[in-house]
Amino acid sequence: MSTSPKPTWQPISALPVLASLIDGTLADTQEQDQTLLAVKDKPWVIFLTHLDELVLGIIQVKVTCELCRCGRTNIAPIARFLFVR
């Protein structure tokens, strides 16, 4: 017993929109492929990029925590509970 999903039919007038979505996805994938091929022999480059994002995220959370403690930011009560401990 196969439970394959039923197709979602679209009008033929939507074809240009679907084609542009496919083209955009293809272009993004090709760009990512070129980027990954460029750093293929240097995997630490990708790691360092993610590390930078992680450090910035930690700094942002830390600043938000300090602002909550000082009462200088207006955030939802549940978020205040999470930040002020």
Secondary structure in CASP SS format (residue, H / E / C, confidence):
PFRMAT SS
TARGET T0000
AUTHOR 0000-0000-0000
METHOD secondary structure of the structure
MODEL  1
M C 1.00
S C 1.00
T C 1.00
S C 1.00
P C 1.00
K C 1.00
P C 1.00
T C 1.00
W C 1.00
Q C 1.00
P C 1.00
I H 1.00
S H 1.00
A H 1.00
L H 1.00
P H 1.00
V H 1.00
L H 1.00
A H 1.00
S H 1.00
L H 1.00
I H 1.00
D H 1.00
G H 1.00
T H 1.00
L H 1.00
A H 1.00
D H 1.00
T H 1.00
Q H 1.00
E H 1.00
Q H 1.00
D H 1.00
Q H 1.00
T H 1.00
L H 1.00
L H 1.00
A H 1.00
V C 1.00
K C 1.00
D C 1.00
K C 1.00
P H 1.00
W H 1.00
V H 1.00
I H 1.00
F H 1.00
L H 1.00
T H 1.00
H H 1.00
L H 1.00
D H 1.00
E H 1.00
L H 1.00
V H 1.00
L H 1.00
G H 1.00
I H 1.00
I H 1.00
Q H 1.00
V H 1.00
K H 1.00
V H 1.00
T H 1.00
C H 1.00
E H 1.00
L H 1.00
C H 1.00
R H 1.00
C H 1.00
G C 1.00
R C 1.00
T C 1.00
N C 1.00
I C 1.00
A C 1.00
P H 1.00
I H 1.00
A H 1.00
R H 1.00
F H 1.00
L H 1.00
F H 1.00
V C 1.00
R C 1.00
END
